[in-house]
Amino acid sequence: MAEQPDKSSSPAEIAGGLLPRNLGVKVGILIAFTAMVIGSFIVYVLYARGVFEQTQSLNLIADNAEGVNVGTDLTFAGFPIGRVRRITLRDDGKVRISVSVPVSEAKWLRASSVFVIDVPLFGAAKLRAFTANLQDEPLPDRTERPVLRGDTAEEIPRLVATMRSVLENLDQLTASGAGLQQSINNVRALTERLTGKYGALGGMLGGEDNARKVIALIDRANTLLGSLNGVALKMDTVLAKTDRAVLSPGGLVEETQKAVTQANVILGDVRASLKRVDGILADAQVIAGNTKAASTDLVALRAEVEASLRKVAALIDEINRKWPFERDTKIKLP
Amino acid sequence: MSESKSAGMFLFRPRSWRRVLRFAGFAIVAALSPSTYGAQAREVAVRQIYFTAWQILPGYTVAAALLSLLLIEVVAASARKYGIAQYSLELVLSVLVLELVPLMTALFVALRSGAAIGAEIALMSVRGELEDKEDAAASPLHAELVPRIASAALSVASLTTLGCVIAVLLTYLAFYGFTPAGLPEFTRIVSNVFDGLELTSFCLKCLLFGLAVAIIPAATGLEAERGVLKSLPAVVLGGLVKLFFAILVIEVASLMVKYA
């Protein structure tokens, strides 16, 4: 059993006889391929993890880092520009999230950048950077920055509480016997009245009786307006008569005009008389010696002046009589 | 011989497991010592790799590609359905490359070579060849077993690598098509999925799979009794049962370490 021929009959030996010649080459290729793939994959993963890249670090300080893990991306405009490397709890109870950012991507982070942890309803938390002004100074290495937290899941309880109170209010409003229900009933009654006999008037006044009264009132007001119209017509006639009395030919105005003309004529007479007086006085001066004759003339003259003056007085009386509104009776003589 | 030679019994015999562990210790030490690899041992190793890896290469490639395509489609479609399409690539990479491809490779090699190695060694011990060699002052462990174990483990590593390459390539093609445009995003997700811990546990798992596939059938094969041909089937089957159990334990343990 233990002899050599027995050994050669073992399955492996039999199989060995069937082996192809270039066995070593094939196995070598396989092993070389394996080694090459493993090596290049390790290099690729190292490259993917940024081992060959120069990075700078950024420390974000958060109150709560829930949802953020080592490996979470820091994104800018949706593009990953950095990765969380470490998360530590500081002595003051705040969380320090260390982010490593490749130097080539650090240009997106500026001194004025704002960092936000965004926790969506579904999926992992997102770390976002917002830079308003890309012309600001670049963010130096090892900077510490606060990070804001926007948590949709945290908002939900508040939202639910608000919704519940809103719904309760709504419930109260719509419950039977609630204010809204009564208002709606009132509106219905109102619209029913609006479509009734007296229409909107009945609706507004709350009943047909009141509406009837209002209509009676309007009727009476109409009658009143009719009589007022008659009064106004009479007034018109009176005014026309007055007009005629004052302005028609032979009316008050024309009489007054005539009187004024007469006064003008009389004043002309007076002026002529006074001129003659002037001449007579000059004569009197010239004929100083014959006083007697002159005094005779003077008597006649005085009589003439007196007559003129009486005419003037009569005229003024006449005017006063005809012009009742003028109260100043003085006449100024020249 | 007649003592409880049903295959399932091997699973519950502590003595059998102890033997496997002791054999594994010897084999690993021997596999790591350069003096093991003489010209004859190298030839055995090359032959073993040829049988274990090269011959099944076409079948394995097709199987890996089919499995990858199927899983990519399933994951991508269900991710779209549940509105988490942005995570599907990550999901595919971590499920397919890190979990399924190594497991599939281990099962493939176990079926193809584990049973063969176990049967061969069981046959040798039935014939008493191993003991004869010991008598002739030649260590059967060094000459016959260790090269086979080392090459089976190497084959598992090699096939796993190939399977992962196929899976990663198909994943990229399925998600981005024939364009390099997706490379930056793909690189970012690869770096997310394959971090240091993941890679270490992945390598450890592949190594353990390889060792289990190589050692357990061989170690169980040694339990065959000299001259009792009837013990052969039970021993070979028992080795496979133990092997599958070990693969299951390794997979579960790695998942527990990773996700628990």
Boltz contact constraints between the chains, C-beta under 6 A:
constraints:
  - contact:
      token1: [A, 2]
      token2: [B, 132]
      max_distance: 6.0
  - contact:
      token1: [A, 11]
      token2: [B, 120]
      max_distance: 6.0
  - contact:
      token1: [A, 23]
      token2: [B, 46]
      max_distance: 6.0
  - contact:
      token1: [A, 23]
      token2: [B, 50]
      max_distance: 6.0
  - contact:
      token1: [A, 24]
      token2: [B, 46]
      max_distance: 6.0
  - contact:
      token1: [A, 26]
      token2: [B, 54]
      max_distance: 6.0
  - contact:
      token1: [A, 27]
      token2: [B, 46]
      max_distance: 6.0
  - contact:
      token1: [A, 27]
      token2: [B, 49]
      max_distance: 6.0
  - contact:
      token1: [A, 27]
      token2: [B, 50]
      max_distance: 6.0
  - contact:
      token1: [A, 30]
      token2: [B, 53]
      max_distance: 6.0
  - contact:
      token1: [A, 30]
      token2: [B, 54]
      max_distance: 6.0
  - contact:
      token1: [A, 30]
      token2: [B, 158]
      max_distance: 6.0
  - contact:
      token1: [A, 34]
      token2: [B, 158]
      max_distance: 6.0
  - contact:
      token1: [A, 34]
      token2: [B, 161]
      max_distance: 6.0
  - contact:
      token1: [A, 37]
      token2: [B, 161]
      max_distance: 6.0
  - contact:
      token1: [A, 37]
      token2: [B, 165]
      max_distance: 6.0
  - contact:
      token1: [A, 38]
      token2: [B, 161]
      max_distance: 6.0
  - contact:
      token1: [A, 45]
      token2: [B, 194]
      max_distance: 6.0
  - contact:
      token1: [A, 48]
      token2: [B, 187]
      max_distance: 6.0
  - contact:
      token1: [A, 48]
      token2: [B, 190]
      max_distance: 6.0
  - contact:
      token1: [A, 48]
      token2: [B, 191]
      max_distance: 6.0
  - contact:
      token1: [A, 49]
      token2: [B, 191]
      max_distance: 6.0
  - contact:
      token1: [A, 71]
      token2: [B, 192]
      max_distance: 6.0
  - contact:
      token1: [A, 80]
      token2: [B, 188]
      max_distance: 6.0
